[in-house]
């Protein structure tokens, strides 16, 4: 059993390293990775890497939003690990958006999301505006995925007064434009950061690897 667990850890580390090596300008490699990973993603992330941010984001959502019948969109939902944690917290209307069809298929098969949206956040979203009360995301704003340029169109999906609750990997906070992008949204009176806390994305980390954000869309 120890050998099997060690092999799982090795596989998980290799897949995570492959994910962190992705480039925003190489979408085909991104699709190949998540197609390869879809069926084993839950096991490698939870058992192999002690992935803890989905539970923390779900807990933040539960504290931030008192109602449980609100419409929620999990942005970059993958296999729906975060959506599953949200359902544990009592949220029952959760859609998922992701770039990978195989990952979305797992999320729907497991009953973690209701409606699935196959979308590239680096492109214009063809979705109805102001139809979600809550946007959540973890593991999306990280190496080789999407940067802060997608935030304005994501916020369009929120009703005024709604919240975006997400993680941003510390390595792309400045490099990915999140510090400046959020400041610009604040100055434009579009959105305001209500809280920003450093925290670990994986339970066995020695120091925080990301930021946990609660962003409120402001009323016009």
N, C-alpha and C positions, 0 to 999 in steps of 0.2 A: 504493500500500500504506500509506503514511504517513497519507493521508487516511482510509482505511478504519479503521486503528488508532485514529486520533483520534476517529472517529465511535463506535467501540466503547467507548472510554473515556467519552465523553459519555453514552452509553446506560447504561453501568454505574453511573456516578455518579448519574444520575437515578433508577435503580432502587434503589440503596442509600439515597438520600435519601428516596425513597418508603417504604422499609422502616423507616427510622429515625423517620419521621413517624407511623407506626402508633400506635394507642392500644389498650391492653389491653381497653377496653370497646367496641371496634368490630371484632368477629370477621369480619364480612362483608367489610370492606375488606381484612383480612389474607388471606382466602381469594381475593379478586379479584386481589390482587397476585401471590400465588404461583401462581395459575392462569395469569396472563399471563406469568410469568417461567419456568415449569418447563422449557420446551424450550431456553431460552437461558441458563439459570442458570450452568451450568458455564463456558461461554465468557465471560460477562460477569464472573464472579467471579474466574476464574483468569487470563484474558488481559487483561481490562479493569481489574481491581482488584488483581491480584497477591495473591490471598487465600492466606495461608500458614498459618493456624492449624490446618487439618485435618492437615497433615503434622506439625506440632509436637505436637498431641494424640496422634496415632498413635505418635509416637516416645516420648512419655511413657508411653503404655500399654505399649509394648514393654519399657520399662525397669522399670515397676511390676509387670507380670505376666509371669512367666517362661514359663508354659505358653501354648500357642497353640491348644489345643483347648477353651478355656473358652467359655462362652456370653456373648456380648456384645450389649448393646442400645444402639444409636445413637439418642439422644434428640433429637428435632427433626432427623431425618436429612436432610431435604430430598431432593435428588437422589442422595445417598449419596457425596458427595465424601470425607467422613471415613471412611465404611465402606470405600471403595476404598483409601484410604491404609492402613487397618488390614489389609486383605488383602495389601497389599504387604509388610507387616511379618510376615505369616505367620498371622494370625488367620483362622479359616475357618468360624466359626459366629457369624454376625452378623445380628441382626434389626434392623429399623428402625421407629421410631415418629415420626409426624408428623401435623400438622393438615391438610395439603394432600394430597388424593388424587392430583392430577396430579404433584406432586413425588415421592410414593411410587411412582407408576407408572414414572417414569423410573428411580428407584433399582433397582426390580426388573427392569426391561427391560435395564438395563446389567449386571445380575448382581452388584450391589454388596451387596445384602441378601438374606437368605433369606425370613423371614416379615415381613410388613408389618402394622403396627398403626396404624389411623387413629384418632387420639386427640387430645383437647383437654386439655392439661396444667392448664388452669384448672378442669377438672372431675375428678370422681373416676375414677381408672383402674380399669377392670374387668379386671385382669390377675392372673395367679397370682403370689403372693408368693414371694420368695426363690428365684427361678428363674434369676437371672443372676449371673455372677461379676464382671462388669465393665459399668459404664455409662459411656458417653462422650458428649460433647456439645460442639459449637462453633457459635456464631452463634445459639443459642437464648435464652440469658440476656442479652438486649440490649434496646434501645429498643422499646417497643410490643409485646413478645412476652409472656413469662411472668416472674413475679417469684419471690422465694424461698419463697413459700407452697407451691409444688409440691414442695419438697425432701423433706419427710417421706414423702410417698407414693412418690416416686421411690426413696428409700432402702429402702422396703419390698420393692422388686423385687430387691434385692441379697441374696446369701447373707451371713451374718456373716463379716467379714474381707474382703469384696469392696470394690471401689473405684469411686467416681465421679470421673472425670477430665474436666474441662470448662473452658471459658472463661466469664468473666463480664465484660461490658463495664464499663469503669471508671466510666462515667457513672451506672450503676444499682447499683454496689456498695453504697452506702448507701441511695440512694433506693428501690431495689428490695428492700431488706430483707436482703441477703445477709450483710452483716457481723453484724447482730443474729441473723439466722436460724441461721447456722452456729455462732455462740457459744451459742445456746440448745440446739442439738443436741449440742454438746460438753458443756454443763453437765448435760444429761439423760442423758449417757453413751450416746447413740444413734450419734454419729459424731464423728470428729475430723479436722480439716484437717492432713494430713501435710506438705503443701507449698503455698505460694502465691507465685508469681513474676509480677512485672509483665512484660509482653511485648507486642510488636506483633501485631495480628491480620492486618494486611496488610503485605507485605514492604517497600513503599515509604513507610511511615510514618516521620515524624521522631522520634516519641516513642511509648512504649507506650500502647496504647489499651484494654488489658484485663488481666485476671488469669488466670493458668493455675493451676488448682487440682487437687490430688489429695486426695480425701476418703475416709477409710476408715470403713466401717460397723463398729461395735464389736460384739463378741460379748457377749451378755447374761450 
